[in-house]
Amino acid sequence: MEILFTEQFEQAYERLTHTEKRSVCKALALLDANPKYPSLHVKKMERTQDIWEARPSKRLRTTFEMVGDTIIMRNVVEHDKVLKRP
């Protein structure tokens, strides 16, 4: 699989702490290997079309789209904020 990053994702990632960045990197590796990996809790977001969310940590959520064999990372922020801007 190929993973692409939107500008929104890259900007949000840069604002994370070092520990949060490590969690996100680990989640991306798991997502790449197996999007159904249990600890990621991947699910389709409600009231969206083809946007999914995963949990890099208890506090953070990342959103993405799957287009063929490509994962497009959209955002990575706190849970409540991701619901407002997936």
N, C-alpha and C positions, 0 to 999 in steps of 0.2 A: 504494500500500500504506500501511497504517497501522501504526505501531510503538508498542506499549504497553510499559511497564516495570513489573516487579514491585517490591515493596518491597525484596526481597532484592537485585535488580539495582542499585537506586538506592543502597543502603547500600554494596555492594561497589564501585560506581563512585566514590563519595565517598572511599574509602580509596586510590584510585589516585594516582599522581604526575601532574603536569601533562602530561608527555610521554605517559604511558599513556592519559590521558583523550583526548588528541588522536588517538591511534591508534584508540581505541574509536569516537570520533565519525566518523572516516574510514571505519572498517569498517561502521558503521551506515548511512552514506550509500551505500556500495557494496552492502550487503545490501538496502537499500530499492530501489535501481536494478536490481540483478540478483543474486538469491541464489546464482547459479552462477558469480559472478565468480571467476576462477582463484586470485587471491592470498588469498582468504578460506578456501580449502580446506574448504568446507562439507561436512559428512558427518553422517549419522545416528549418534547415540551407541549403542554396544553396550549390551545389557541394559537398554534404556529403551524406552518406547513413545512415539513421536512427539516425542522431544527431539533437537534438532540442535545441532551445535557449529560454531563458526567461529573463525578465528584473527586477532584484531586485530594481534598481534605474535608474535614467536617464543616469548615467555614466556607470553602471556595467551591464554585461551580464553574465549569467551562462549557461553552456551547459550540456546536459544530454542525456541519452538514456533510452528508455522505453522497458523493456524486461518482458513481461507478466505483473504481478502486482508489478514489481520492477522498481524503478527509480534509475539509476546509474548516480550520479553527476560527471561530467568530469572536469569542470574548472569554475572559476569565476574571471573575469578580466574586464578591460575596453573594450568597444565595439570594437574598432579597433584591439586590441590584440587578442580578442576571434576569430576573423575571420582568423587570422594566425595560431592559435593553439586551435582548438575546443576541 
